[in-house]
Amino acid sequence: MKNLFILTLSILSSAGFACSDLLNSNLRVLDSDDEQNLCEYSGNVVLVVNVASRCGYTPQYAGLQRLYTKFKDDGLMIIGIPSRDFFQEFSAESKVAEFCSTEYGVEFPMFATAKVTGKKAHPFYKKLIEASGKEPRWNFAKYLIGRDGQVIGHYKSSVTPESERLVSAIQALL
C-alpha cells in the first residue's frame, strides 16, 4: 500500500500537481477499515462538506450529487465527511452509508464520521480551519479548495450547493 501511495504521489508530481500540506491527510473511508490519502485529489478542485443525515440541510445531498455529476469530468471532487458535532448524524456508519446511497444516490467519496470543531477536530479539519480562519458552525458548511491545494473559500450551511455564488466560484477554478 505504501508503494502505491508513493507511486500515486510521483504521478501527481509529474503531472504538475504536488500534494499540498492541506491535502496530505489520511481519512478512513465511510463504513470501512480502508484509509485514503487526500493527495489522490491533488490537481482537482475539491469541495469539502461536513454532512449529517438528520439535519434541516440534509436535502443538500441532492444538490451536492447533481453538482458532482455535472462537474466531476471537469475536475471537481466533492468530499463528504459526516459529523456528530451537532448531534444530527446516525451513530452507526453503516446507517449513514445506507442513508446516503438509498435516499440521495450519493456517488461522491464519503469518509468516516469525524469531529470537525474544537480541540478534538480531525487533523484535516484543523488544517481547513487554520487555512480558512473559519470553523464549521453547523452541518453542511463547505470549504472550496483550488487545484493548487489551497483553501479558496468557506461557505456557510445556508449556501446551497447549486447557489450561483458557489457554482460561479467552482466554475472559475475549473
Secondary structure, 3 states (H helix, E strand, C coil): CHHHHHHHHHHHHHCCCCCCCCCCCEEEECCCCCEEEHHHHCCCEEEEEEECCCCCCCCHHHHHHHHHHHHHHHCEEEEEEECCCCCCCCCCHHHHHHHHHHHHCCCCCEECCCCCCCCCCCHHHHHHHHHHCCCCCCCCCEEEECCCCCEEEEECCCCCCCCHHHHHHHHHHC
